[in-house]
Amino acid sequence: MPVVTTSATAEGLCAFIDASPSPFHVCRTVAAELDALGFTRLAEAAAWPQAAGRYYVVRGGSLVAWADAGGDTPFRVVGAHTDSPNLRVKQHPDLAVAGWQLVGLEPYGGAWLNSWLDRELGVSGRLTVRDGNAVREHLIRVDEPILRVPQLAIHLAEDRRGVTLDPQRHVNAVWGVGERPRSFLSFVAETAEVDPAAVLGWELMTHDLAPSRLVGRDADLVSAPRLDNQGTCYAGLRAFLAAIEEPGAAVPVLAMFDHEEVGSQSDRGAQSDLLPSVLERIVLARGGGRAEYLAALAGSVCASGDMAHATHPNYPERHEPAHRIEVNGGPVLKVNQNLRYATDSVGAGAFALACAQADVPLQRYVHRADLPCGSTIGPMTAARTGMPTVDVGAPQLAMHSARELMGTADVPAYAAALTAFLTPDTVNA
């Protein structure tokens, strides 16, 4: 049985990210820790135990876990998302151009395309495989440098200051030479020891093969892929595991959703019924009904965790001047008057109190009013459940790049604030 620790460290974050190249692998990494602590995985199509306990469900690349001691206590939810911008494999990926073998890729989410050029890339995700008259899921991970998206030589560019990348033409990956296309899916299936003829569907994506690591003069920075938003997945998991050791006045819930980077409108995104249905079934397992479920929601609060923009030293003018955000400066409260973030004063108060109780500094972020602001799972979670919701995060640079940068001290500080949020001494009336 693996050793499970509730403490959050920068080294632990690096290990978590390196183990989790896709949303499906994030769920597997988290599930392994929950299993080691005696959690029970429940199937949504089956009857659930009519008793309190420690449980979790997985729906594709999304996972919800909770620890209920019984009673009529409300919920404290930490939300995150498991997906990150990347390049994903097309349905007919095999191409041959000018004597090169290519794999057709398309951007997922707001991938910062130039950051994916000239990197050694692996492939991960899942295959859906025929098994007799049934189908089964098979996770796949190829950690060999099989793909590379080559940059155009500066001598061939129309403008030597840079090339504008066309996502249709310029992000296909080289993986060999020859005039006749080879079957990339057959290669992936055979690598996974699966019969290529049995493959019925796939969700495959690229990942940077360079390992996560601590960098900087004092090793006080984390350089890694997918910090947005595996930084929150890791901190949220550590907070959740710490919270179940010393229960507070609410049921701690960890909700991690896929598809945030493309709007969350899917069967397992934050706009789905996943979280509301799980919370209602928790109340039903207590012996409550619809009225008790609605009453529990009315006393609940959600912290929507995502990463936050640290003030960039090379582009300070791109940030709101009165709201400087420092790496290693503590968790970030994110506020947007047009509700791109869900934070209101009630949610802000709950998280600010949690930071004070955890003895970590709190930073407050506002996006420049003349720039479009990104969004999170916060607004849709608030709308789906009616819970006061606060958008929070940890500061980073290079968001949506193939590799991102955050501070080592922010990892335990972020987890400590989320732990305090999950374990309130009392709940609001």
Disulfide bonds with the S-S distance in Angstrom:
none
